[in-house]
Amino acid sequence: MTPHGQMLLEVRDLVVSYPARGSAGKPLAAVRSVSLNIENGSIFGLVGESGSGKSSLAHAIIQLTPYRSGQVLFRGQDLASLKKPQLGAARRQMQFVFQDSLAALSPRRSIEQTLLEPLNHFRVGAPASRAKKAAAALETVELDADMLHRYPQELSGGQRQRVALARALVTEPELIIADEPLSSLDAPVQARIVDLMLKLRAELGIAFLFVSHDLSTVRRLADKVGVMYLGKIVESGKTESLFQQPAHPYTKSLLAAVPVADPAHPAPSVLTGEPPSPLTPPAGCVFHMRCPEKMERCPSIEPIEVAVGKQYGAPENERELKTAGHRVRCHLWDDTK
C-alpha cells in the first residue's frame, strides 16, 4: 500500500466524448478537461445532477470507457502507456462498485463463485487459498459465510451491495470507485453502508472515489468534494470548506435544494431550468443559462479556475485553514471583473 497522504490517483485534463448518431453528427462531450487528485486512504466525493458526466469520468478512470485526451496516473504510472501485464496489475488495485447491484451480479453464479472470479482472473494467491479469501471478504462486509452458497436474487438490496463491495475488496485494492452505490437503497440501509465504507477506510486504508447526487451522504463520507456540471468540475475543496462556504452559484443551488429536518430552516429551493445538452454546450460559463448571479461576461468568456479565500473576510490564519485547496470556476471570484 502507498503510505497514507501520498498521491494515489491523478487525473489530468481528461476529455471523454461519445460518437453522435450519424457520420456527420457532432460528438457528445461528456467530460471536458477534468482534473482531480486522490491521496492514499482518502475519500473524494463527486457530486452533480444527472447527466453532468460523473459516471463517464468514473468509467474512464477505471479504463472501462476510452478517453480522447488527458491522463490517468495511478501511483505515478500513466495507465494509457502501460502494457497489458502492468495494466492488469494496476486494475487489480483499482476496483469498481456499480450502481445496480442486481445487474452487476450474475444470477447464474453463487456468491462464492462471484467472489472467486476476480481472484482467479488476477491469480491472487494459491488456488487452494482463494475460497478462504472469498469467505474473509464476505466477513469484512459484515455478511455471514452461509451466504456463500446463495444467489444474488435471494438477497436483499443492501446485502447485494455488500456482496458487490466484497467483490471489489477481495483483490485487496488501494482504490475503490463507487458509482452511485446507494441510490437504490432506503435511508437506514444507506447509513449502514456508509458506516461500513468509513470502517474500511479506517481499518484497511482504502481510498474511495464516491460518485453521488446525495450531498448529505457525501458530506458525511468524503474528505474532499468536486462539484460537476456539464462535463466540468466547477468547484472543489475540502468538504467542510465547500459545504460551509460554497463559492459557485451551482453549488449554492444544490445545497439550497437539500431538505433539513428543522422547521426554522428555509424550505428547500429547487434549481430551475434544465442543463443544456452536452451535444451543444454553451459558450462562456457552462452554468450561465441557469445562474441567478449571471454577469455580462458569463455568456461569452469561460471562467478560469481560481483559489477561494480572501473574499470571506476572515482573519488571515483562519481563512487559510478553512479554504486551503478550495477552488472555483466562476467570474464572481476572478480579479478582472
N, C-alpha and C positions, 0 to 999 in steps of 0.2 A: 504494500500500500504506500502511496505517496504521503510523506509527512503532512500532518494537519497544517493548514494555512498556505500550503504551496498550490500553485496553479495546476488544476487538473484538466480543465476544458477551456479552450479559447476559440471563439467563433469570430471570424474577421470578415466584415463586408460581404456577408453571404447573400447571394441572389438566387431565388428559386422561381422558375416560371414554368407554365404548362402550355403545350401547344393548343391553340384555339382550333375549333372545328373549321374545316376547310383549309385549303393550302394557302389562301391569301389572308387568313384570319390573323389578327394580332395576338401574340402570346399573352396569357394571363400572368401578371406579375404578382405572385403570392407572397414572396419575401423580397424586400428591396433594401439591400446593403445593411443588413443587421449584424451588429457585433455584440457579444456578451462574453463574460468570463465567469467560471465557476471554480472556486477553490475546493481543495480536498475537504470532505466532511461537511460541506455547507449545503444549504438548500436555496435554490434560486426559483422564485415564483414568477411565472409568465402569465399575465392576465390580459384580457381584452374581449370584446364582443365576438360572437360567432362570425367567421369569415375574415378575421383580422390577420390570419396567417400563422397562428400559433402552432397548429398541428403540422403544417407544411415545414415550419422551421424545425420542429422536434424530429420529424421523419428524416429531414435532410441531415441533421446532426448525426443520427444513428446510421446513416447511409442507406435508408430504405427508399429515399427519394433523391434523384440526382439533382445537383445544383449547378447553375450556369456559370457562376464565378464566386470567388471568395475562398476562404479556407476554414477547415475544421481541424484544430490541433488538439490531440489528446496526449497529455503528458509530453507536450512539445513536438509530437510527431504529426505531420500533415497526413491525414487519413487518405487523401486522394493520391498521394505519392507512394503509399505502401504496396508492396507485393502481397499476393494472396495469403501466404502464411502469416506475415506480420499483421495484415488487416484482420485475419481471423483471431489472432491473439488480442488485438485491440477490442474487437467486438465481444469477446468473452468478458472484458472488463466494462463494457457499456451495454446494459440490458434495458429492455423496453417493457412497459406495462401499458396495455391498451385500454381504451375507454370501456368497451363492451366485453366483459369477461366471458360471457356465454359464447360470443362469436369467436373470441380468441382461443378458447379451449376446445379441442376436438371432442365431439360427443362419442367418438369411437374409441377413445383412449381413456383408460383409468387414470386417476390422479397420479399413481405411481409411474405409469408409462409417460405421462405428461412431464413429470419431473426428471425422469431418466433421459428424455430426448436431448436436452441441451448438454447433459453430462456426456452422453455418447457422442454427440456431434463434436464437442470440443475436446473429447478424450480426457476428461478430468479424472485423475486418479486411476487406480486399477479397477478393471471391470467388476471385480468381486466387492469392491467397497462402495460402488455407486448407489446401491439400494439403501445403504446406511446414510449416505449423504442426502438422498431424497427424503428419507424419514426425518432427518435432522432439520432440513429446510422447512418441512411442514410444521415441526415443533417450534421453529423460530417465529413463524407467523401465528403461533398460538392455536394450532389445529391438532387434533388427536391423530395418532398414527393409524387408527382404524379407518380413516378416510382414504388411505392409500388405494384401497380396492373399490372405491366408489367412483361414479362418473359425474361429470360436471352438471348434468341435468338433474342429479339427485341432491344438489347442494343449493343453499340459499345464495342470493346475490352477494352478500357480504362474504360468505365462505368462498365463493368462486373468485372474488377479487383477492382474497388472501392466498388462494392457490396460485393465481397469476403472479402475485408478488413473490411467493415461494419459488416459482419457476425462474423469476428474474434473479433471485438471491442464490440459487443453487450453484451457480458458477463462481460465486464469491466475487462479484463485480465491485468496482470502485465508484461507478456512477449508474444510477437508475433514472431513466427518463420516463415519467409517468404522465400520460396524455389524458387529461380529464378522468382520472381513475375513480372518482367518487360521484360522478354526475348521475348515475343510475341508482344510487343507494339513498335510503332515507337518512334523516339527520342523525339519529343515535348511532347507526352503523358507520356513517361518515366520521363521526367523532372518534370512534374506536379505531378506525383505520388510520386516522391522523395520529392518534396516540402511538400506534404501532410504528409508523414511519419515524416519528421522533425518537422512539426507543431504538430502532435500528440504526439511526444516525449516531445516537449517543454510545451504543454498545459496540457497533461494528465499524463506525467511521465512514459509512457510505454517504456519498453526495447524491443529491436529487436535483433534477430539473423537473419542477412540478407545474404542469400546464393546467390552467383552470379559469373559469369565468366567475368563480365564487371568491370574492375579495375577503370575506370574513375568514374563510379557511386559509387562504394564502397568508393573511396577516398572522394567524396563529402558528403557521408552519414555517414560513420562509425567513431566511436571514436577509436576502436581497430580493427586490422585485423589479421586473421590467414590464412596462405597460405598452401593449402593441396595438396599433391602429393602421389598417390598410397596408400591411406589409412592413411597417416601420416601428421601431421602438421609440416612442415619443417622450418617455420619461423612465428613468431608472434610478435606483438608490437603495440604501438600507431601508428595511421595512418600516421601522417606526418613523424615520425621517419622511418617507414618502407618504405614509398614511396620516401623520400629524400635520405635515406641511406640504400638501400636494401643490405642484407648481404648474402643471399643464391643465388647461381647461377641460380636456378629455378625462384626465384622472379625477379632477374635481367632480365632473358629471357622474362618473362611475361610482364614486364614493357617496355622492348625494342620493344615489338610487338604492343604496343598501339599507334595508329596514333595520330599525333599532327598537328594542323592546323597552321603550321609555316614553310614556305619554307626553312628557315635556319636550321630547325631541321633535324637531320638524318632520313632517311626513316625507317619505321618500319622493324624490323628484326624478321623473323618468326623462332620459335624454331623448329629445325629439329628432325626427328625421331618420333616414336610413343611410348607412355608409355608401359612398359611391362604389361603382363596380370596379374591381381590380383590373378589368379589361381596359377601362378608360379612367385611370387615376387623375385627379385634378392637378393642375399646376400649383405651384406655391406650397403652402402648408396643406398636408393631406386632410386636416380636420377643419379647414376654414369654412366649409359649406354648412357645418352644424355648430360652429363655435359661437358661444354667447359673448365672447370678448374679442371678436374679429376686428382687426385693424385694416387700414387701407392697403398695406403692403402684403397682407396674408394671401390673397388670391394669386399673386404674381411672383413672389420671392419665397423660395424654400428656406425655412429657418435652419441654422446650423445648431449643432449640439453645444450647449454651454453649461458651466457649473452653476448650481444654485447656491446662494449663500447670503450675499450682502444685503439683499432687499428685505430680509426678515428683521433687521434692526436689533438683533440680539447682541449681547456682549461678544467681543471677538472670539474668546476661547469657547464659549457656549455654542456660538454659531458654527464654528469649525467642527465641534464634536457632533452636533445634530445633523449637519448636512454634508459631511465628508463623503465623497463619491456620488452625491446626488446630482444628476444631470438631466437636462430637459432640452427638447427641440421646440422652441416657441419664441416668437418675436417679442413677447412680453418681457423676456429676460435678456435680450441682447443689448448691446451698448450703443446701437446706432439708431434706435427708434426716436 
